[in-house]
Amino acid sequence: MTAARLLHAVLRSAALRSAVLLCLCGTMAPALALAESSNAVLDTASVDAIAKEWLWSTGAPSVSIAIVQQGRLVYAKAYGSAKLSPSASATPASRYAIDSVSKEFTAAAALLLAQDGKLSLDDPLSKWFPTLHAAAAVTLRQLLTHTSGIRDYWPQDFVTREMTRPTTTAALIEEWARRPLDFEPGTDWQYSNTGYVLAGAIVEKAAGETLFEFLRSHVFTALRMWNVAEYSPVAEHSAGEHSAAAPSNDASGYTRFGLGPVIAAPKEGAGWLFGAANLSMSPSDLALWDVSLLDRSLLDADSYRAEFDPVKLKSGRVQDYALGLDVEYVQGRLRIGHSGSGSGFQADNRLWPKERAAIIVLTNSDWAPPAGLSDRLAFILLPPKPEEARVREIFRQMQSGSVDRALFTATGNFYLTAAALRDLRSSLGPLGPARWMELEQQTQRGGMITRRWKILCREARLEAIERSRPNGQIEEFIVAKRDD
């Protein structure tokens, strides 16, 4: 069997296994409707199992996810507790702090104002803040792309003593934007929350209203994102007249020290999150924003080109970040989005424009990175590349103890004795289905292509070494346990 024929068989069988009716498990956020398309099939049972496994393995109080497939919201479900004391179950409508995913919206606000001629991305800071010194020549575009050189006020992964006290946007700018720059603007890339505080302040000056009010009237209302709030860890805010979620439904943030007990996370003082990490919403709300990015429905064409174009430094080096978005190729696919991490919360927002897909994962824990769950969900959502499709099928066959010998060379079949297949079945079968596969390395040796694969199962981390002939037949496929 050729590699192409094998891929066709693998994809066909996978489609048959996953052709289940799409359903929403849990309470749906107001004003949202699931996609109803005969083409939108998702293995919801595997999604559910993977989310529960992640919650159990990490000890996070809760996780809430939303999945966009074929440009439409197809799945939303929450797991665990939004609050521990008093106990309150998480629902798909529960709001979570999205932390630095908020930067996507601050950048969009600047682009909307640029479209209206109220500002330019190439405006220097001196136009809006005439008294700044070293940072005066920094442009708004450099703030939004993290190439300004302005010192980040929050590089730590915890709330500092200073941050427990309230502050103002003016105070943050006065203290941090007046410091010496870390590098000449445009010559390097360094993440800076301070840059987004400044960007948010420019938006307010140009718009003549608060950043949140501008976003509500120009973004959230336009996209029917009724359940968005301006996150405040000190005083709960209303999401406005369209809100359907009471503050009691919002998730509370939690932390832990090492492997110690789960405790309430310390709270940032008022004012510290402005422009950089100031929003709270449900995954379904964020999914509506993602759909607008996939459809390019909110901004004009020039703005989207600017938003998605990775920044080029003065040296000519291209950085995998644009305007409030990571822009990178992962396993051969263009992926955009942003992650977020704050006190008691973490967020992961990923979009694949070509596949018109997105995954949103929000959790009220600051020790359990949601990226691992996003990876496992992407394994289900995205169609595998040909090489990965073949490895998925071979691993499944080895777990069952019966392989298609036409896939292997004579040497490969010599290695796979009946005894070897029995051992493979007895040792790999109980591990359950693969949850993630990643091609880590590909080299040439002995006239063959050698690929090193990372394979994650429910309770095991594995490595597979594959050696294949130019005609696609496999000479070697050895699975072993990983120690990392």
C-alpha positions in Angstrom: 0.0 0.0 0.0 1.4 3.4 -0.9 1.6 6.2 1.5 -1.1 8.1 -0.3 -3.5 5.1 -0.2 -2.7 4.6 3.5 -3.5 8.2 4.2 -6.8 7.9 2.4 -7.7 4.9 4.4 -6.7 6.4 7.7 -8.6 9.6 7.1 -11.7 7.7 5.9 -11.8 5.5 9.0 -11.2 8.5 11.3 -14.1 10.3 9.7 -16.4 7.4 10.3 -15.3 7.0 13.9 -15.9 10.7 14.6 -19.1 11.2 12.6 -21.2 11.8 15.7 -24.0 14.2 16.3 -22.8 17.6 17.5 -24.1 18.5 20.9 -23.6 21.2 23.5 -23.0 19.8 27.0 -23.9 22.4 29.6 -25.6 25.7 29.7 -25.0 27.9 26.6 -24.1 31.5 27.0 -26.9 33.9 26.1 -27.4 35.1 22.5 -25.1 32.3 21.1 -26.1 29.5 18.8 -24.2 26.5 17.8 -23.2 25.9 14.2 -25.6 23.6 12.4 -23.8 22.1 9.5 -23.7 18.6 8.1 -20.0 19.1 7.5 -19.1 20.2 11.1 -18.3 16.9 12.8 -16.3 16.8 16.0 -15.4 13.8 18.2 -17.1 15.4 21.2 -16.6 12.3 23.4 -12.8 12.6 23.0 -13.0 16.3 23.7 -14.9 15.7 26.9 -12.5 12.9 28.0 -9.4 15.0 27.3 -10.7 18.0 29.2 -11.5 15.8 32.2 -8.1 14.2 32.1 -6.4 17.6 32.0 -8.5 18.8 34.9 -7.7 15.7 37.0 -4.0 15.7 36.2 -3.4 19.4 36.9 -5.6 19.8 39.9 -7.0 23.1 38.5 -10.3 24.1 40.0 -11.9 24.4 36.6 -11.4 24.8 32.9 -13.7 26.2 30.2 -13.3 25.6 26.5 -14.8 26.6 23.2 -14.0 25.2 19.7 -14.5 26.9 16.4 -14.6 24.6 13.4 -15.2 25.6 9.8 -15.5 29.2 11.0 -18.3 28.5 13.4 -18.7 27.9 17.1 -19.4 24.2 17.5 -18.6 23.3 21.1 -18.6 25.0 24.5 -18.4 23.3 27.9 -17.0 24.1 31.3 -15.6 21.6 33.9 -15.0 21.9 37.6 -15.7 24.7 40.0 -15.7 28.4 39.2 -15.5 29.1 42.9 -14.4 26.8 45.7 -15.8 28.6 48.7 -18.7 28.8 48.5 -18.7 26.1 45.9 -20.1 27.1 42.5 -19.9 25.0 39.3 -18.3 26.5 36.2 -20.7 26.9 33.2 -20.0 27.9 29.6 -21.3 31.4 30.6 -18.8 31.8 33.5 -16.4 34.6 32.9 -12.7 34.2 33.3 -9.9 36.8 33.3 -8.2 36.4 29.9 -5.1 38.4 31.0 -2.8 39.2 28.1 -5.3 37.9 25.5 -6.7 41.4 26.2 -3.9 42.8 24.1 -5.6 41.5 21.0 -8.5 44.0 21.7 -6.3 46.9 22.6 -4.5 46.5 19.2 -7.9 46.2 17.4 -9.1 49.5 19.1 -6.0 51.3 17.8 -6.6 49.9 14.3 -10.2 51.0 14.3 -9.2 54.5 15.3 -6.5 54.5 12.6 -9.2 53.6 10.0 -11.2 56.7 11.1 -8.1 58.9 10.8 -8.1 59.7 14.5 -4.5 58.4 15.0 -1.7 56.7 13.0 0.2 53.6 14.0 3.3 55.6 13.2 2.5 58.5 15.6 5.3 59.0 18.0 4.5 59.0 21.7 5.4 62.7 21.9 2.2 63.5 19.9 0.1 62.2 22.8 2.5 62.6 25.7 4.7 65.6 25.0 6.7 65.4 28.3 8.2 61.9 27.8 12.0 61.8 27.3 13.7 58.7 26.0 10.4 57.2 24.9 9.2 60.2 23.0 10.2 58.9 19.6 8.6 55.4 20.1 5.7 54.8 17.8 2.3 53.3 18.6 3.2 50.5 16.2 6.3 49.7 18.2 4.2 49.6 21.4 1.8 47.1 19.9 4.6 44.9 18.5 6.7 44.9 21.7 9.6 46.6 19.8 9.6 49.9 21.8 12.3 49.1 24.3 10.1 50.4 27.1 10.7 48.5 30.3 8.0 45.9 31.3 6.5 46.7 34.6 5.4 43.1 35.3 7.9 40.5 34.2 7.3 38.4 37.4 4.8 35.5 37.5 3.3 36.7 40.8 1.8 39.8 42.3 4.6 42.0 43.7 4.2 44.1 46.8 3.9 47.3 44.7 1.1 45.7 42.7 -1.1 45.1 45.7 -1.7 48.8 46.0 -4.0 50.7 43.6 -2.4 52.7 40.8 -3.5 54.8 37.8 -2.6 54.8 34.2 -0.9 58.2 34.6 1.2 56.8 37.5 2.3 53.8 35.5 3.3 55.9 32.6 5.1 58.4 34.8 7.1 55.7 36.6 7.9 53.3 33.7 7.8 55.2 30.4 10.3 57.8 31.7 12.9 55.1 32.5 15.9 54.5 30.2 14.9 52.3 27.3 16.1 48.7 27.3 17.1 49.0 23.6 16.8 51.3 20.7 13.2 51.2 19.4 12.8 48.8 16.5 16.1 46.9 17.0 14.9 44.1 19.3 11.8 42.4 20.6 10.9 42.3 24.3 7.5 41.7 25.8 6.2 44.8 27.6 2.9 45.3 29.4 3.9 48.9 29.8 3.7 49.3 26.1 0.1 48.3 26.1 -0.8 50.6 29.0 0.5 53.4 26.8 -1.3 52.1 23.8 -4.6 51.9 25.8 -4.0 55.5 27.0 -3.5 56.7 23.4 -6.8 55.0 22.4 -8.6 56.8 25.1 -7.1 60.2 24.1 -8.0 59.6 20.4 -11.5 58.2 21.1 -12.5 60.6 23.8 -13.9 57.8 25.9 -12.5 55.0 28.1 -10.9 52.0 26.4 -13.5 49.6 27.6 -16.4 51.8 26.5 -14.8 52.2 23.1 -14.4 48.4 22.8 -17.9 47.8 24.0 -19.5 50.1 21.4 -17.2 49.3 18.4 -16.2 45.6 19.0 -18.3 43.8 21.6 -21.7 45.1 20.5 -20.8 44.6 16.8 -19.9 41.0 17.4 -22.7 40.3 19.9 -20.2 39.6 22.7 -22.7 40.5 25.5 -20.9 38.7 28.3 -17.7 40.8 28.4 -16.6 42.7 31.5 -13.7 44.9 32.5 -11.9 42.6 34.9 -11.3 44.0 38.3 -9.9 41.8 41.1 -10.9 44.4 43.7 -14.4 45.4 42.8 -16.6 43.4 40.5 -17.8 45.3 37.4 -21.0 44.9 35.5 -20.8 43.9 31.9 -23.4 46.5 31.0 -27.0 46.5 30.1 -26.6 43.5 27.7 -25.0 41.3 30.4 -26.8 38.1 31.2 -24.2 36.7 33.6 -24.3 37.8 37.3 -21.0 38.5 39.0 -21.6 35.4 41.2 -21.1 33.4 38.0 -17.6 34.7 37.4 -14.7 32.4 38.1 -12.4 33.2 41.1 -8.7 32.9 40.7 -6.6 30.3 42.5 -2.9 29.6 43.1 -0.7 27.2 45.0 2.9 27.0 46.2 4.8 24.1 44.7 2.5 21.1 45.1 0.8 22.6 48.1 -2.9 23.2 48.7 -5.0 25.3 46.4 -5.7 28.7 47.8 -7.2 32.0 46.7 -4.8 33.9 44.5 -3.7 37.4 45.6 -5.3 40.2 43.9 -3.7 42.9 41.7 -4.5 46.4 42.9 -6.9 48.5 40.8 -5.4 50.0 37.7 -2.5 47.6 37.0 -4.1 45.6 34.3 -5.3 48.5 32.1 -4.8 48.0 28.3 -2.6 44.9 28.9 -4.8 42.4 30.7 -8.0 44.1 31.6 -10.8 41.9 30.2 -12.9 39.1 31.4 -15.2 36.9 29.3 -16.4 33.4 28.6 -14.7 31.2 26.0 -17.8 31.5 23.8 -17.4 35.3 23.7 -13.8 34.9 22.7 -14.9 32.5 20.0 -17.1 35.2 18.5 -14.0 37.4 18.3 -12.0 34.6 16.7 -14.7 34.0 14.1 -14.4 37.7 13.2 -10.6 37.3 12.7 -11.2 34.2 10.5 -13.8 36.0 8.5 -12.0 39.4 8.6 -15.4 40.9 9.2 -14.7 43.8 11.7 -11.7 45.7 10.3 -10.9 46.8 6.8 -8.5 44.8 4.5 -5.5 47.1 5.2 -6.0 46.9 9.0 -6.1 43.1 8.8 -2.9 43.1 6.8 -1.2 45.2 9.4 -2.7 43.1 12.3 -1.4 39.8 10.9 1.9 40.9 9.4 4.9 39.8 11.6 7.1 42.7 12.7 10.4 43.2 11.0 13.2 44.6 13.1 15.7 47.1 11.8 18.2 44.3 11.3 15.8 42.6 8.9 15.0 39.8 11.3 11.3 38.9 11.4 9.8 38.3 14.8 6.8 36.0 15.2 4.5 38.7 16.6 2.3 41.2 14.9 -0.2 43.7 16.4 -1.4 41.9 19.6 -1.1 38.5 18.0 1.5 35.8 17.9 2.0 34.8 14.2 3.9 31.6 13.7 4.1 28.4 11.8 3.6 25.3 14.1 4.0 21.9 12.5 3.6 23.4 9.1 0.5 25.4 9.8 0.0 29.1 10.2 -1.3 29.7 13.8 -2.2 33.1 15.3 -3.4 34.0 18.7 -2.3 35.0 22.2 -1.9 33.4 25.6 -2.5 35.1 29.0 -1.3 34.5 32.5 -2.1 36.5 35.7 -2.7 36.0 39.3 -5.1 33.0 39.5 -5.9 32.7 35.8 -4.5 31.5 32.6 -5.8 31.7 29.0 -4.9 30.3 25.6 -6.4 31.5 22.4 -5.3 29.8 19.2 -6.6 30.2 15.6 -5.7 28.4 12.4 -6.8 30.7 9.5 -6.4 28.3 6.7 -8.3 25.6 8.5 -10.8 28.2 9.8 -10.5 26.7 13.3 -9.9 28.0 16.8 -9.5 26.7 20.3 -10.1 28.7 23.5 -9.0 27.4 26.9 -9.6 29.4 30.1 -8.8 28.2 33.6 -8.9 29.7 37.1 -5.5 28.4 38.1 -2.1 30.0 37.6 0.0 26.8 37.8 -1.6 24.6 35.1 -0.7 26.0 31.6 -3.7 25.5 29.3 -1.4 25.1 26.3 -1.1 21.4 26.9 -4.9 21.0 26.7 -5.0 23.1 23.6 -2.4 20.8 22.0 -4.6 17.8 22.8 -7.7 19.4 21.5 -5.9 20.5 18.3 -4.9 16.8 17.8 -8.6 16.1 17.5 -9.7 19.2 15.6 -7.1 19.6 12.9 -6.6 17.0 10.1 -3.2 15.4 10.4 -0.4 15.8 7.8 0.3 12.7 5.7 3.3 11.6 7.8 1.4 12.1 11.1 -1.7 10.3 9.8 0.5 7.2 9.0 2.1 7.3 12.4 -1.2 7.6 14.1 -2.5 4.5 12.3 0.7 2.4 12.9 0.6 3.3 16.6 -3.0 2.3 16.8 -2.2 -1.0 15.1 0.6 -1.7 17.5 -1.7 -1.1 20.4 -4.0 -3.7 18.9 -1.2 -6.2 18.3 -1.8 -6.5 14.6 -0.1 -4.4 11.9 -0.5 -4.1 8.1 2.7 -5.9 7.0 2.4 -4.3 3.6 3.5 -1.1 5.2 6.8 -2.5 6.3 9.9 -3.6 4.4 11.2 -7.2 4.8 13.6 -6.0 7.5 10.8 -4.3 9.3 8.6 -7.4 9.2 11.5 -9.5 10.4 11.7 -7.3 13.5 7.9 -7.4 14.2 7.6 -11.0 15.3 4.5 -12.5 16.7 6.1 -12.2 20.2 6.9 -8.6 19.6 3.4 -7.8 18.6 2.0 -9.5 21.7 4.3 -7.3 23.8 3.4 -4.2 22.0 -0.3 -5.0 22.5 0.1 -5.8 26.2 2.2 -2.8 27.0 0.8 -0.1 24.7 -2.8 -1.1 24.5 -3.6 -0.2 28.2 -2.3 3.3 27.7 -5.3 4.3 25.8 -5.5 6.4 22.6 -2.8 8.9 21.6 -3.6 12.4 22.8 -0.8 14.2 21.0 1.8 13.5 18.4 4.6 15.8 17.4 7.4 15.4 14.8 10.4 16.6 16.8 13.2 15.8 14.4 13.7 14.6 10.8 17.1 13.6 9.4 18.6 11.3 6.7 20.6 8.2 7.5 21.4 5.1 5.5 19.3 6.1 2.5 16.2 6.5 4.7 14.3 9.3 6.3 14.5 9.1 10.1 11.8 10.8 12.1 11.6 11.2 15.9 8.0 11.5 17.2 6.8 12.5 20.6 3.6 10.6 21.6 1.5 11.5 24.6 -1.1 9.1 26.0 -3.4 9.6 29.0 -0.8 8.3 31.4 2.4 8.0 29.5 5.0 10.0 27.5 6.4 8.0 24.6 8.9 8.4 21.8 8.8 6.6 18.4 11.7 6.3 16.0 10.6 5.8 12.5 12.9 5.0 9.6 11.3 4.9 6.1 12.5 4.0 2.6 12.0 6.5 -0.3 9.0 4.5 -1.5 7.3 5.1 1.9 7.8 1.6 3.3 8.8 1.5 6.9 12.1 -0.2 7.9 11.8 0.6 11.6 9.2 1.8 14.1 10.3 1.5 17.7 8.3 2.9 20.6 9.9 3.6 24.0 9.1 5.5 27.2 10.4 9.1 27.5 11.9 10.4 30.7 11.3 14.1 30.1 
